Amino acid sequence: MSSKGSAAPVTKAQFGLACFVIGFVMLLIPNLKDLDAIPVAISSYFGIMFYIGLLLILLGYYLK
């Protein structure tokens, strides 16, 4: 017997925390530029990831 209840909606605080964590990870990604395992084609997008990460952190902080 399984109950088919609806999933709990995501709150504003949960969404803000998720944005903050994802943004923080995106800030750390450019530090991997010196690894040899990272292809040059991907490392060209690290600058964009950094600024998107900053925006996500600001959004997460605003939504907390």
mmJSON file of the N, C-alpha and C atoms, coordinates in Angstrom:
{"data_MODEL":{"atom_site":{
"group_PDB":["ATOM","ATOM","ATOM","ATOM","ATOM","ATOM","ATOM","ATOM","ATOM","ATOM","ATOM","ATOM","ATOM","ATOM","ATOM","ATOM","ATOM","ATOM","ATOM","ATOM","ATOM","ATOM","ATOM","ATOM","ATOM","ATOM","ATOM","ATOM","ATOM","ATOM","ATOM","ATOM","ATOM","ATOM","ATOM","ATOM","ATOM","ATOM","ATOM","ATOM","ATOM","ATOM","ATOM","ATOM","ATOM","ATOM","ATOM","ATOM","ATOM","ATOM","ATOM","ATOM","ATOM","ATOM","ATOM","ATOM","ATOM","ATOM","ATOM","ATOM","ATOM","ATOM","ATOM","ATOM","ATOM","ATOM","ATOM","ATOM","ATOM","ATOM","ATOM","ATOM","ATOM","ATOM","ATOM","ATOM","ATOM","ATOM","ATOM","ATOM","ATOM","ATOM","ATOM","ATOM","ATOM","ATOM","ATOM","ATOM","ATOM","ATOM","ATOM","ATOM","ATOM","ATOM","ATOM","ATOM","ATOM","ATOM","ATOM","ATOM","ATOM","ATOM","ATOM","ATOM","ATOM","ATOM","ATOM","ATOM","ATOM","ATOM","ATOM","ATOM","ATOM","ATOM","ATOM","ATOM","ATOM","ATOM","ATOM","ATOM","ATOM","ATOM","ATOM","ATOM","ATOM","ATOM","ATOM","ATOM","ATOM","ATOM","ATOM","ATOM","ATOM","ATOM","ATOM","ATOM","ATOM","ATOM","ATOM","ATOM","ATOM","ATOM","ATOM","ATOM","ATOM","ATOM","ATOM","ATOM","ATOM","ATOM","ATOM","ATOM","ATOM","ATOM","ATOM","ATOM","ATOM","ATOM","ATOM","ATOM","ATOM","ATOM","ATOM","ATOM","ATOM","ATOM","ATOM","ATOM","ATOM","ATOM","ATOM","ATOM","ATOM","ATOM","ATOM","ATOM","ATOM","ATOM","ATOM","ATOM","ATOM","ATOM","ATOM","ATOM","ATOM","ATOM","ATOM","ATOM","ATOM","ATOM","ATOM","ATOM"],
"id":[1,2,3,4,5,6,7,8,9,10,11,12,13,14,15,16,17,18,19,20,21,22,23,24,25,26,27,28,29,30,31,32,33,34,35,36,37,38,39,40,41,42,43,44,45,46,47,48,49,50,51,52,53,54,55,56,57,58,59,60,61,62,63,64,65,66,67,68,69,70,71,72,73,74,75,76,77,78,79,80,81,82,83,84,85,86,87,88,89,90,91,92,93,94,95,96,97,98,99,100,101,102,103,104,105,106,107,108,109,110,111,112,113,114,115,116,117,118,119,120,121,122,123,124,125,126,127,128,129,130,131,132,133,134,135,136,137,138,139,140,141,142,143,144,145,146,147,148,149,150,151,152,153,154,155,156,157,158,159,160,161,162,163,164,165,166,167,168,169,170,171,172,173,174,175,176,177,178,179,180,181,182,183,184,185,186,187,188,189,190,191,192],
"type_symbol":["N","C","C","N","C","C","N","C","C","N","C","C","N","C","C","N","C","C","N","C","C","N","C","C","N","C","C","N","C","C","N","C","C","N","C","C","N","C","C","N","C","C","N","C","C","N","C","C","N","C","C","N","C","C","N","C","C","N","C","C","N","C","C","N","C","C","N","C","C","N","C","C","N","C","C","N","C","C","N","C","C","N","C","C","N","C","C","N","C","C","N","C","C","N","C","C","N","C","C","N","C","C","N","C","C","N","C","C","N","C","C","N","C","C","N","C","C","N","C","C","N","C","C","N","C","C","N","C","C","N","C","C","N","C","C","N","C","C","N","C","C","N","C","C","N","C","C","N","C","C","N","C","C","N","C","C","N","C","C","N","C","C","N","C","C","N","C","C","N","C","C","N","C","C","N","C","C","N","C","C","N","C","C","N","C","C","N","C","C","N","C","C"],
"label_atom_id":["N","CA","C","N","CA","C","N","CA","C","N","CA","C","N","CA","C","N","CA","C","N","CA","C","N","CA","C","N","CA","C","N","CA","C","N","CA","C","N","CA","C","N","CA","C","N","CA","C","N","CA","C","N","CA","C","N","CA","C","N","CA","C","N","CA","C","N","CA","C","N","CA","C","N","CA","C","N","CA","C","N","CA","C","N","CA","C","N","CA","C","N","CA","C","N","CA","C","N","CA","C","N","CA","C","N","CA","C","N","CA","C","N","CA","C","N","CA","C","N","CA","C","N","CA","C","N","CA","C","N","CA","C","N","CA","C","N","CA","C","N","CA","C","N","CA","C","N","CA","C","N","CA","C","N","CA","C","N","CA","C","N","CA","C","N","CA","C","N","CA","C","N","CA","C","N","CA","C","N","CA","C","N","CA","C","N","CA","C","N","CA","C","N","CA","C","N","CA","C","N","CA","C","N","CA","C","N","CA","C","N","CA","C","N","CA","C","N","CA","C","N","CA","C"],
"label_alt_id":[null,null,null,null,null,null,null,null,null,null,null,null,null,null,null,null,null,null,null,null,null,null,null,null,null,null,null,null,null,null,null,null,null,null,null,null,null,null,null,null,null,null,null,null,null,null,null,null,null,null,null,null,null,null,null,null,null,null,null,null,null,null,null,null,null,null,null,null,null,null,null,null,null,null,null,null,null,null,null,null,null,null,null,null,null,null,null,null,null,null,null,null,null,null,null,null,null,null,null,null,null,null,null,null,null,null,null,null,null,null,null,null,null,null,null,null,null,null,null,null,null,null,null,null,null,null,null,null,null,null,null,null,null,null,null,null,null,null,null,null,null,null,null,null,null,null,null,null,null,null,null,null,null,null,null,null,null,null,null,null,null,null,null,null,null,null,null,null,null,null,null,null,null,null,null,null,null,null,null,null,null,null,null,null,null,null,null,null,null,null,null,null],
"label_comp_id":["MET","MET","MET","SER","SER","SER","SER","SER","SER","LYS","LYS","LYS","GLY","GLY","GLY","SER","SER","SER","ALA","ALA","ALA","ALA","ALA","ALA","PRO","PRO","PRO","VAL","VAL","VAL","THR","THR","THR","LYS","LYS","LYS","ALA","ALA","ALA","GLN","GLN","GLN","PHE","PHE","PHE","GLY","GLY","GLY","LEU","LEU","LEU","ALA","ALA","ALA","CYS","CYS","CYS","PHE","PHE","PHE","VAL","VAL","VAL","ILE","ILE","ILE","GLY","GLY","GLY","PHE","PHE","PHE","VAL","VAL","VAL","MET","MET","MET","LEU","LEU","LEU","LEU","LEU","LEU","ILE","ILE","ILE","PRO","PRO","PRO","ASN","ASN","ASN","LEU","LEU","LEU","LYS","LYS","LYS","ASP","ASP","ASP","LEU","LEU","LEU","ASP","ASP","ASP","ALA","ALA","ALA","ILE","ILE","ILE","PRO","PRO","PRO","VAL","VAL","VAL","ALA","ALA","ALA","ILE","ILE","ILE","SER","SER","SER","SER","SER","SER","TYR","TYR","TYR","PHE","PHE","PHE","GLY","GLY","GLY","ILE","ILE","ILE","MET","MET","MET","PHE","PHE","PHE","TYR","TYR","TYR","ILE","ILE","ILE","GLY","GLY","GLY","LEU","LEU","LEU","LEU","LEU","LEU","LEU","LEU","LEU","ILE","ILE","ILE","LEU","LEU","LEU","LEU","LEU","LEU","GLY","GLY","GLY","TYR","TYR","TYR","TYR","TYR","TYR","LEU","LEU","LEU","LYS","LYS","LYS"],
"label_asym_id":["A","A","A","A","A","A","A","A","A","A","A","A","A","A","A","A","A","A","A","A","A","A","A","A","A","A","A","A","A","A","A","A","A","A","A","A","A","A","A","A","A","A","A","A","A","A","A","A","A","A","A","A","A","A","A","A","A","A","A","A","A","A","A","A","A","A","A","A","A","A","A","A","A","A","A","A","A","A","A","A","A","A","A","A","A","A","A","A","A","A","A","A","A","A","A","A","A","A","A","A","A","A","A","A","A","A","A","A","A","A","A","A","A","A","A","A","A","A","A","A","A","A","A","A","A","A","A","A","A","A","A","A","A","A","A","A","A","A","A","A","A","A","A","A","A","A","A","A","A","A","A","A","A","A","A","A","A","A","A","A","A","A","A","A","A","A","A","A","A","A","A","A","A","A","A","A","A","A","A","A","A","A","A","A","A","A","A","A","A","A","A","A"],
"label_entity_id":["1","1","1","1","1","1","1","1","1","1","1","1","1","1","1","1","1","1","1","1","1","1","1","1","1","1","1","1","1","1","1","1","1","1","1","1","1","1","1","1","1","1","1","1","1","1","1","1","1","1","1","1","1","1","1","1","1","1","1","1","1","1","1","1","1","1","1","1","1","1","1","1","1","1","1","1","1","1","1","1","1","1","1","1","1","1","1","1","1","1","1","1","1","1","1","1","1","1","1","1","1","1","1","1","1","1","1","1","1","1","1","1","1","1","1","1","1","1","1","1","1","1","1","1","1","1","1","1","1","1","1","1","1","1","1","1","1","1","1","1","1","1","1","1","1","1","1","1","1","1","1","1","1","1","1","1","1","1","1","1","1","1","1","1","1","1","1","1","1","1","1","1","1","1","1","1","1","1","1","1","1","1","1","1","1","1","1","1","1","1","1","1"],
"label_seq_id":[1,1,1,2,2,2,3,3,3,4,4,4,5,5,5,6,6,6,7,7,7,8,8,8,9,9,9,10,10,10,11,11,11,12,12,12,13,13,13,14,14,14,15,15,15,16,16,16,17,17,17,18,18,18,19,19,19,20,20,20,21,21,21,22,22,22,23,23,23,24,24,24,25,25,25,26,26,26,27,27,27,28,28,28,29,29,29,30,30,30,31,31,31,32,32,32,33,33,33,34,34,34,35,35,35,36,36,36,37,37,37,38,38,38,39,39,39,40,40,40,41,41,41,42,42,42,43,43,43,44,44,44,45,45,45,46,46,46,47,47,47,48,48,48,49,49,49,50,50,50,51,51,51,52,52,52,53,53,53,54,54,54,55,55,55,56,56,56,57,57,57,58,58,58,59,59,59,60,60,60,61,61,61,62,62,62,63,63,63,64,64,64],
"pdbx_PDB_ins_code":[null,null,null,null,null,null,null,null,null,null,null,null,null,null,null,null,null,null,null,null,null,null,null,null,null,null,null,null,null,null,null,null,null,null,null,null,null,null,null,null,null,null,null,null,null,null,null,null,null,null,null,null,null,null,null,null,null,null,null,null,null,null,null,null,null,null,null,null,null,null,null,null,null,null,null,null,null,null,null,null,null,null,null,null,null,null,null,null,null,null,null,null,null,null,null,null,null,null,null,null,null,null,null,null,null,null,null,null,null,null,null,null,null,null,null,null,null,null,null,null,null,null,null,null,null,null,null,null,null,null,null,null,null,null,null,null,null,null,null,null,null,null,null,null,null,null,null,null,null,null,null,null,null,null,null,null,null,null,null,null,null,null,null,null,null,null,null,null,null,null,null,null,null,null,null,null,null,null,null,null,null,null,null,null,null,null,null,null,null,null,null,null],
"Cartn_x":[0.832,0.0,0.892,0.859,1.698,0.821,1.301,0.556,1.115,0.232,0.663,0.384,1.062,0.92,1.761,1.398,2.183,3.488,4.495,5.791,5.692,6.482,6.473,7.059,6.432,6.961,8.285,9.091,10.381,10.138,10.64,10.451,11.486,11.231,12.145,13.514,13.525,14.789,15.585,14.905,15.593,16.171,15.422,15.907,17.1,17.037,18.144,19.4,19.229,20.378,20.987,20.15,20.656,21.42,20.9,21.603,22.943,22.971,24.199,25.256,24.866,25.821,26.321,25.43,25.836,26.757,26.439,27.295,28.666,28.728,30.019,30.868,30.247,30.981,31.477,30.652,31.069,32.205,32.324,33.456,34.751,34.637,35.826,36.307,35.456,35.817,37.002,37.107,38.27,39.613,39.627,40.878,41.405,40.578,40.993,41.71,41.912,42.498,43.893,44.637,46.01,46.126,45.028,45.08,45.234,46.042,46.257,45.068,44.226,43.099,41.96,41.965,40.903,41.253,40.396,40.679,40.681,41.46,41.582,40.25,39.477,38.197,37.228,37.277,36.394,36.922,38.222,38.775,38.566,38.199,37.929,36.633,35.756,34.489,34.571,35.74,35.867,35.55,35.864,35.552,34.054,33.33,31.868,31.291,31.821,31.339,31.562,32.671,32.971,31.906,31.574,30.604,29.187,28.838,27.53,27.475,28.583,28.647,28.445,29.039,28.824,27.357,26.725,25.307,24.435,24.767,23.99,24.172,25.369,25.581,24.777,24.772,23.982,22.489,22.016,20.611,20.282,21.172,20.952,20.937,21.811,21.844,20.568,20.098,18.878,17.651,17.615,16.439,16.433,17.514,17.549,16.559],
"Cartn_y":[-1.159,0.0,1.243,1.986,3.179,4.419,5.406,6.669,7.554,8.091,8.936,10.393,10.888,12.291,13.155,14.4,15.305,15.648,15.949,16.31,17.679,17.865,19.147,20.224,21.374,22.445,22.986,23.483,24.047,25.45,25.703,27.022,28.004,29.268,30.321,30.16,29.763,29.583,28.405,27.316,26.166,26.518,27.258,27.676,28.611,29.507,30.421,29.685,28.688,27.899,27.11,26.554,25.813,26.744,27.943,28.916,29.295,29.483,29.866,28.771,27.525,26.409,26.221,26.258,26.108,27.25,28.462,29.605,29.48,28.968,28.785,27.757,26.683,25.664,26.263,27.096,27.711,28.719,29.29,30.156,29.365,28.121,27.293,26.622,26.493,25.809,26.456,27.789,28.374,28.006,27.573,27.147,25.846,25.142,23.892,24.124,25.384,25.717,25.118,24.956,24.473,22.955,22.24,20.783,20.397,19.381,18.92,18.128,17.607,16.786,17.62,18.917,19.789,20.23,19.931,20.35,21.877,22.374,23.811,24.402,23.643,24.146,24.436,23.646,23.865,24.99,25.081,26.092,27.512,27.66,29.006,29.574,28.741,29.184,29.438,29.303,29.464,30.884,31.875,33.259,33.494,32.923,33.046,32.335,31.16,30.419,31.214,31.928,32.711,33.787,34.525,35.61,35.087,33.988,33.377,32.895,32.353,31.937,33.106,34.253,35.446,35.858,35.82,36.178,35.203,33.911,32.921,33.092,33.443,33.69,34.896,35.955,37.127,36.805,36.028,35.618,34.758,33.818,32.971,33.761,34.75,35.586,36.427,36.926,37.73,36.901,35.635,34.794,34.123,34.228,33.519,33.999],
"Cartn_z":[0.0,0.0,0.0,-1.059,-1.155,-1.156,-0.494,-0.488,-1.59,-2.371,-3.492,-3.154,-2.145,-1.773,-2.679,-2.747,-3.574,-2.863,-3.642,-3.086,-2.419,-1.393,-0.692,-1.597,-1.626,-2.487,-1.937,-2.827,-2.439,-1.896,-0.71,-0.114,-0.657,-0.386,-0.829,-0.166,1.103,1.819,1.248,0.897,0.307,-1.052,-1.848,-3.166,-3.015,-2.045,-1.795,-1.348,-0.49,-0.046,-1.197,-2.058,-3.216,-4.158,-4.39,-5.243,-4.631,-3.317,-2.638,-2.766,-2.548,-2.621,-4.05,-5.018,-6.42,-6.833,-6.405,-6.704,-6.083,-4.852,-4.188,-4.922,-5.376,-6.142,-7.456,-8.082,-9.344,-9.138,-7.945,-7.651,-7.509,-7.075,-6.873,-8.155,-9.142,-10.389,-11.102,-11.179,-11.866,-11.236,-10.002,-9.373,-9.969,-10.735,-11.361,-12.685,-13.063,-14.353,-14.539,-13.464,-13.558,-13.697,-13.548,-13.687,-15.155,-15.408,-16.779,-17.318,-16.432,-16.861,-17.432,-17.211,-17.711,-19.133,-20.114,-21.491,-21.625,-22.56,-22.774,-23.229,-23.987,-24.481,-23.34,-22.288,-21.141,-20.263,-20.127,-19.227,-19.746,-20.991,-21.507,-20.941,-20.412,-19.839,-18.344,-17.74,-16.297,-15.846,-16.649,-16.295,-16.217,-17.171,-17.165,-15.957,-15.63,-14.463,-13.18,-13.108,-11.915,-11.691,-12.737,-12.591,-12.379,-13.005,-12.747,-11.3,-10.803,-9.408,-8.456,-8.778,-7.948,-7.934,-9.096,-9.17,-8.382,-8.458,-7.709,-6.207,-5.773,-4.341,-3.886,-4.682,-4.325,-4.296,-5.257,-5.28,-4.071,-3.747,-2.577,-1.287,-1.18,0.018,0.124,-1.016,-1.031,-0.653,-1.058,-0.817,0.552,1.285,2.58,3.591],
"occupancy":[1.0,1.0,1.0,1.0,1.0,1.0,1.0,1.0,1.0,1.0,1.0,1.0,1.0,1.0,1.0,1.0,1.0,1.0,1.0,1.0,1.0,1.0,1.0,1.0,1.0,1.0,1.0,1.0,1.0,1.0,1.0,1.0,1.0,1.0,1.0,1.0,1.0,1.0,1.0,1.0,1.0,1.0,1.0,1.0,1.0,1.0,1.0,1.0,1.0,1.0,1.0,1.0,1.0,1.0,1.0,1.0,1.0,1.0,1.0,1.0,1.0,1.0,1.0,1.0,1.0,1.0,1.0,1.0,1.0,1.0,1.0,1.0,1.0,1.0,1.0,1.0,1.0,1.0,1.0,1.0,1.0,1.0,1.0,1.0,1.0,1.0,1.0,1.0,1.0,1.0,1.0,1.0,1.0,1.0,1.0,1.0,1.0,1.0,1.0,1.0,1.0,1.0,1.0,1.0,1.0,1.0,1.0,1.0,1.0,1.0,1.0,1.0,1.0,1.0,1.0,1.0,1.0,1.0,1.0,1.0,1.0,1.0,1.0,1.0,1.0,1.0,1.0,1.0,1.0,1.0,1.0,1.0,1.0,1.0,1.0,1.0,1.0,1.0,1.0,1.0,1.0,1.0,1.0,1.0,1.0,1.0,1.0,1.0,1.0,1.0,1.0,1.0,1.0,1.0,1.0,1.0,1.0,1.0,1.0,1.0,1.0,1.0,1.0,1.0,1.0,1.0,1.0,1.0,1.0,1.0,1.0,1.0,1.0,1.0,1.0,1.0,1.0,1.0,1.0,1.0,1.0,1.0,1.0,1.0,1.0,1.0,1.0,1.0,1.0,1.0,1.0,1.0],
"B_iso_or_equiv":[0.0,0.0,0.0,0.0,0.0,0.0,0.0,0.0,0.0,0.0,0.0,0.0,0.0,0.0,0.0,0.0,0.0,0.0,0.0,0.0,0.0,0.0,0.0,0.0,0.0,0.0,0.0,0.0,0.0,0.0,0.0,0.0,0.0,0.0,0.0,0.0,0.0,0.0,0.0,0.0,0.0,0.0,0.0,0.0,0.0,0.0,0.0,0.0,0.0,0.0,0.0,0.0,0.0,0.0,0.0,0.0,0.0,0.0,0.0,0.0,0.0,0.0,0.0,0.0,0.0,0.0,0.0,0.0,0.0,0.0,0.0,0.0,0.0,0.0,0.0,0.0,0.0,0.0,0.0,0.0,0.0,0.0,0.0,0.0,0.0,0.0,0.0,0.0,0.0,0.0,0.0,0.0,0.0,0.0,0.0,0.0,0.0,0.0,0.0,0.0,0.0,0.0,0.0,0.0,0.0,0.0,0.0,0.0,0.0,0.0,0.0,0.0,0.0,0.0,0.0,0.0,0.0,0.0,0.0,0.0,0.0,0.0,0.0,0.0,0.0,0.0,0.0,0.0,0.0,0.0,0.0,0.0,0.0,0.0,0.0,0.0,0.0,0.0,0.0,0.0,0.0,0.0,0.0,0.0,0.0,0.0,0.0,0.0,0.0,0.0,0.0,0.0,0.0,0.0,0.0,0.0,0.0,0.0,0.0,0.0,0.0,0.0,0.0,0.0,0.0,0.0,0.0,0.0,0.0,0.0,0.0,0.0,0.0,0.0,0.0,0.0,0.0,0.0,0.0,0.0,0.0,0.0,0.0,0.0,0.0,0.0,0.0,0.0,0.0,0.0,0.0,0.0],
"pdbx_formal_charge":[null,null,null,null,null,null,null,null,null,null,null,null,null,null,null,null,null,null,null,null,null,null,null,null,null,null,null,null,null,null,null,null,null,null,null,null,null,null,null,null,null,null,null,null,null,null,null,null,null,null,null,null,null,null,null,null,null,null,null,null,null,null,null,null,null,null,null,null,null,null,null,null,null,null,null,null,null,null,null,null,null,null,null,null,null,null,null,null,null,null,null,null,null,null,null,null,null,null,null,null,null,null,null,null,null,null,null,null,null,null,null,null,null,null,null,null,null,null,null,null,null,null,null,null,null,null,null,null,null,null,null,null,null,null,null,null,null,null,null,null,null,null,null,null,null,null,null,null,null,null,null,null,null,null,null,null,null,null,null,null,null,null,null,null,null,null,null,null,null,null,null,null,null,null,null,null,null,null,null,null,null,null,null,null,null,null,null,null,null,null,null,null],
"auth_seq_id":[1,1,1,2,2,2,3,3,3,4,4,4,5,5,5,6,6,6,7,7,7,8,8,8,9,9,9,10,10,10,11,11,11,12,12,12,13,13,13,14,14,14,15,15,15,16,16,16,17,17,17,18,18,18,19,19,19,20,20,20,21,21,21,22,22,22,23,23,23,24,24,24,25,25,25,26,26,26,27,27,27,28,28,28,29,29,29,30,30,30,31,31,31,32,32,32,33,33,33,34,34,34,35,35,35,36,36,36,37,37,37,38,38,38,39,39,39,40,40,40,41,41,41,42,42,42,43,43,43,44,44,44,45,45,45,46,46,46,47,47,47,48,48,48,49,49,49,50,50,50,51,51,51,52,52,52,53,53,53,54,54,54,55,55,55,56,56,56,57,57,57,58,58,58,59,59,59,60,60,60,61,61,61,62,62,62,63,63,63,64,64,64],
"auth_comp_id":["MET","MET","MET","SER","SER","SER","SER","SER","SER","LYS","LYS","LYS","GLY","GLY","GLY","SER","SER","SER","ALA","ALA","ALA","ALA","ALA","ALA","PRO","PRO","PRO","VAL","VAL","VAL","THR","THR","THR","LYS","LYS","LYS","ALA","ALA","ALA","GLN","GLN","GLN","PHE","PHE","PHE","GLY","GLY","GLY","LEU","LEU","LEU","ALA","ALA","ALA","CYS","CYS","CYS","PHE","PHE","PHE","VAL","VAL","VAL","ILE","ILE","ILE","GLY","GLY","GLY","PHE","PHE","PHE","VAL","VAL","VAL","MET","MET","MET","LEU","LEU","LEU","LEU","LEU","LEU","ILE","ILE","ILE","PRO","PRO","PRO","ASN","ASN","ASN","LEU","LEU","LEU","LYS","LYS","LYS","ASP","ASP","ASP","LEU","LEU","LEU","ASP","ASP","ASP","ALA","ALA","ALA","ILE","ILE","ILE","PRO","PRO","PRO","VAL","VAL","VAL","ALA","ALA","ALA","ILE","ILE","ILE","SER","SER","SER","SER","SER","SER","TYR","TYR","TYR","PHE","PHE","PHE","GLY","GLY","GLY","ILE","ILE","ILE","MET","MET","MET","PHE","PHE","PHE","TYR","TYR","TYR","ILE","ILE","ILE","GLY","GLY","GLY","LEU","LEU","LEU","LEU","LEU","LEU","LEU","LEU","LEU","ILE","ILE","ILE","LEU","LEU","LEU","LEU","LEU","LEU","GLY","GLY","GLY","TYR","TYR","TYR","TYR","TYR","TYR","LEU","LEU","LEU","LYS","LYS","LYS"],
"auth_asym_id":["A","A","A","A","A","A","A","A","A","A","A","A","A","A","A","A","A","A","A","A","A","A","A","A","A","A","A","A","A","A","A","A","A","A","A","A","A","A","A","A","A","A","A","A","A","A","A","A","A","A","A","A","A","A","A","A","A","A","A","A","A","A","A","A","A","A","A","A","A","A","A","A","A","A","A","A","A","A","A","A","A","A","A","A","A","A","A","A","A","A","A","A","A","A","A","A","A","A","A","A","A","A","A","A","A","A","A","A","A","A","A","A","A","A","A","A","A","A","A","A","A","A","A","A","A","A","A","A","A","A","A","A","A","A","A","A","A","A","A","A","A","A","A","A","A","A","A","A","A","A","A","A","A","A","A","A","A","A","A","A","A","A","A","A","A","A","A","A","A","A","A","A","A","A","A","A","A","A","A","A","A","A","A","A","A","A","A","A","A","A","A","A"],
"auth_atom_id":["N","CA","C","N","CA","C","N","CA","C","N","CA","C","N","CA","C","N","CA","C","N","CA","C","N","CA","C","N","CA","C","N","CA","C","N","CA","C","N","CA","C","N","CA","C","N","CA","C","N","CA","C","N","CA","C","N","CA","C","N","CA","C","N","CA","C","N","CA","C","N","CA","C","N","CA","C","N","CA","C","N","CA","C","N","CA","C","N","CA","C","N","CA","C","N","CA","C","N","CA","C","N","CA","C","N","CA","C","N","CA","C","N","CA","C","N","CA","C","N","CA","C","N","CA","C","N","CA","C","N","CA","C","N","CA","C","N","CA","C","N","CA","C","N","CA","C","N","CA","C","N","CA","C","N","CA","C","N","CA","C","N","CA","C","N","CA","C","N","CA","C","N","CA","C","N","CA","C","N","CA","C","N","CA","C","N","CA","C","N","CA","C","N","CA","C","N","CA","C","N","CA","C","N","CA","C","N","CA","C","N","CA","C","N","CA","C","N","CA","C","N","CA","C"],
"pdbx_PDB_model_num":[1,1,1,1,1,1,1,1,1,1,1,1,1,1,1,1,1,1,1,1,1,1,1,1,1,1,1,1,1,1,1,1,1,1,1,1,1,1,1,1,1,1,1,1,1,1,1,1,1,1,1,1,1,1,1,1,1,1,1,1,1,1,1,1,1,1,1,1,1,1,1,1,1,1,1,1,1,1,1,1,1,1,1,1,1,1,1,1,1,1,1,1,1,1,1,1,1,1,1,1,1,1,1,1,1,1,1,1,1,1,1,1,1,1,1,1,1,1,1,1,1,1,1,1,1,1,1,1,1,1,1,1,1,1,1,1,1,1,1,1,1,1,1,1,1,1,1,1,1,1,1,1,1,1,1,1,1,1,1,1,1,1,1,1,1,1,1,1,1,1,1,1,1,1,1,1,1,1,1,1,1,1,1,1,1,1,1,1,1,1,1,1]
}}}
